[in-house]
Amino acid sequence: MPPVSEIVDVIVEPRYDTQTILAAGALTLTFFQVPVGQGQSAFAAAGVNKNLSDTNMDLPGQLPAGYNFRITGFRVQPAFTLTPADARQWSVGAWFTFTIGSKPFLRVPLDTIPAGMGPFGYGGATVDALGRAMAHGVPHLNNAYGVGRKPFTLFQTQNFNVQIQWTALSPVTSVVPTQVAPGLPIRVFMDGYLTRSLQ
């Protein structure tokens, strides 16, 4: 049996965070910088801090001491309230950057990172017969931007972030109930394995 110091809990659970593309638009959204209990929830009225509906980060931009994370892939999920009009434009001209420390480890067009769940398509007068205006990848949990053949490892207290940037402003008007201002909440998921020292 290995020494107790080498025994770890392994938790198959993504790290995730939420930011909102406001109706006013923005050129950059930065994820994983505001932990639970701080900031403003994307899904609640003014004055409600981020909670587990928004993020499962305990610290801004890093994992706590004793925790490491093996990243196997990424997903980007627009809120299920996505309208056909916003579906056509929210990701246009955007790119996705994953950075550890000061070094980018992944830079790709945002449209290459599927949701893995959520909006896929529906028919109707405002979309084509296949509902493609709503598509952001087939909604299957295994549909992710996979890096499993060469996974990234986030070590305890190591700074990291994800940024989504646009070439031009991309304002949206999709809303979710009770949120502070019109806008489309976007969740970024880092899929993988969290390890922590055995308690």
C-alpha positions in Angstrom: 0.0 0.0 0.0 1.4 3.5 -0.9 2.2 6.0 1.8 -0.8 8.1 3.0 0.8 11.2 1.5 0.5 9.6 -2.0 -3.2 8.7 -1.7 -5.5 11.1 -3.4 -9.2 11.6 -4.0 -9.9 11.6 -7.8 -13.1 13.6 -8.7 -14.4 13.4 -12.3 -15.9 16.9 -12.3 -15.4 19.9 -14.6 -14.2 23.3 -13.5 -16.7 25.8 -14.8 -17.4 29.5 -14.8 -20.0 31.9 -16.3 -19.8 35.4 -17.8 -22.5 37.3 -19.7 -22.4 38.9 -23.1 -24.4 42.0 -22.4 -26.8 43.8 -24.7 -24.2 46.6 -24.8 -21.6 44.1 -26.1 -18.0 43.6 -25.1 -14.8 42.7 -26.9 -13.4 40.4 -24.1 -14.8 38.1 -21.4 -12.4 36.6 -18.9 -13.4 33.4 -17.1 -12.3 31.7 -13.8 -11.4 35.0 -12.1 -14.4 35.5 -9.8 -15.1 32.7 -7.3 -18.2 31.6 -5.5 -19.5 34.2 -3.1 -18.1 37.2 -5.0 -19.2 39.3 -8.0 -22.7 39.2 -9.5 -24.6 36.0 -10.4 -25.5 35.8 -14.1 -28.8 34.1 -13.1 -30.1 36.3 -10.3 -31.2 39.8 -9.3 -28.8 42.6 -8.4 -26.8 42.0 -5.2 -26.7 38.2 -5.5 -23.1 36.9 -5.5 -21.9 34.1 -7.8 -23.0 30.7 -6.6 -22.7 27.1 -7.9 -25.0 28.0 -10.8 -22.3 30.3 -12.0 -19.0 28.7 -11.0 -17.3 26.1 -8.8 -14.1 28.1 -8.4 -13.1 28.6 -4.7 -10.3 31.1 -5.5 -9.8 33.6 -8.3 -7.7 32.2 -11.1 -6.2 29.2 -9.3 -6.8 26.0 -7.5 -6.4 25.8 -3.7 -3.3 24.2 -2.2 -3.5 20.5 -2.3 -5.7 20.4 -5.5 -4.5 19.6 -9.0 -6.5 19.3 -12.2 -5.9 17.2 -15.3 -7.7 18.9 -18.2 -9.0 16.6 -21.0 -11.1 19.1 -22.9 -13.1 22.3 -23.1 -16.8 23.1 -23.8 -18.5 26.5 -24.2 -22.3 26.5 -23.5 -24.6 29.4 -24.2 -27.7 29.6 -21.9 -30.7 27.6 -23.0 -32.6 30.8 -23.5 -30.5 31.6 -26.6 -32.7 33.1 -29.3 -32.4 32.3 -33.1 -31.1 35.9 -33.7 -28.4 35.7 -31.1 -27.6 32.1 -32.1 -26.5 33.5 -35.5 -24.2 36.1 -34.1 -23.0 35.5 -30.5 -19.8 33.5 -31.5 -19.1 35.2 -34.9 -15.5 36.4 -35.2 -14.6 35.2 -31.6 -11.6 33.3 -30.5 -10.9 31.2 -27.4 -7.6 31.4 -25.4 -6.6 29.2 -22.5 -3.6 30.5 -20.5 -1.5 29.1 -17.7 0.6 31.7 -16.0 1.5 34.1 -18.8 1.7 31.4 -21.6 -1.2 30.6 -23.9 -1.7 26.8 -24.3 -4.7 26.9 -26.6 -5.9 29.5 -29.1 -8.7 28.5 -31.5 -11.8 30.1 -33.1 -14.7 29.9 -30.6 -16.8 28.0 -33.1 -14.5 25.0 -32.8 -15.4 24.6 -29.0 -18.8 22.8 -28.9 -21.3 23.1 -26.0 -21.5 19.4 -25.4 -25.0 20.0 -24.1 -27.7 22.6 -24.5 -29.1 24.4 -27.5 -29.0 22.4 -30.7 -31.9 23.4 -32.9 -35.6 23.8 -33.5 -37.8 24.4 -36.4 -40.0 27.4 -36.9 -40.6 30.5 -39.0 -37.4 32.2 -38.0 -35.0 29.3 -38.6 -34.5 26.8 -41.4 -36.0 23.3 -41.3 -33.0 21.8 -39.5 -33.0 24.5 -36.9 -29.3 25.2 -37.6 -29.5 28.8 -36.3 -29.5 27.2 -32.8 -26.7 24.7 -33.3 -23.5 24.9 -31.2 -22.5 21.3 -31.6 -24.4 18.1 -31.0 -25.6 18.1 -27.4 -23.7 15.1 -26.2 -21.4 15.3 -23.1 -18.5 13.7 -25.0 -18.7 16.4 -27.7 -15.9 18.6 -26.5 -12.7 20.2 -27.8 -10.6 17.2 -26.6 -7.0 17.5 -25.5 -7.0 14.0 -23.8 -4.1 12.7 -25.9 -1.9 15.4 -24.5 -3.8 16.7 -21.5 -2.9 19.9 -19.6 -2.2 19.8 -15.9 -3.1 22.7 -13.6 -1.1 22.5 -10.4 -2.2 24.0 -7.1 -2.0 27.8 -6.8 -1.0 28.1 -10.5 -2.7 31.0 -12.2 -4.8 30.4 -15.2 -7.7 31.8 -17.2 -9.9 31.5 -20.3 -10.6 34.5 -22.5 -13.1 34.8 -25.2 -12.4 37.8 -27.5 -14.3 39.3 -30.5 -13.1 41.2 -33.5 -16.1 43.4 -33.3 -18.8 44.0 -30.7 -21.4 41.3 -30.5 -24.3 42.5 -28.4 -27.1 40.1 -27.6 -30.5 40.4 -26.1 -31.3 36.9 -24.9 -32.2 36.9 -21.2 -32.7 34.4 -18.3 -35.3 35.0 -15.6 -34.4 37.5 -12.9 -30.9 38.5 -14.3 -29.8 42.0 -13.8 -29.5 43.2 -17.4 -30.3 41.7 -20.9 -27.5 39.5 -22.1 -26.5 35.9 -22.8 -24.8 33.9 -20.0 -22.0 31.8 -21.4 -20.4 28.9 -19.4 -16.9 27.6 -20.0 -16.3 24.1 -18.9 -12.8 22.5 -18.4 -13.4 18.8 -18.4 -11.0 16.5 -16.6 -10.0 15.1 -13.2 -9.6 16.9 -10.0 -7.2 15.4 -7.5 -6.8 16.3 -3.8 -5.0 15.0 -0.8 -7.0 12.4 1.0 -8.7 14.0 4.0 
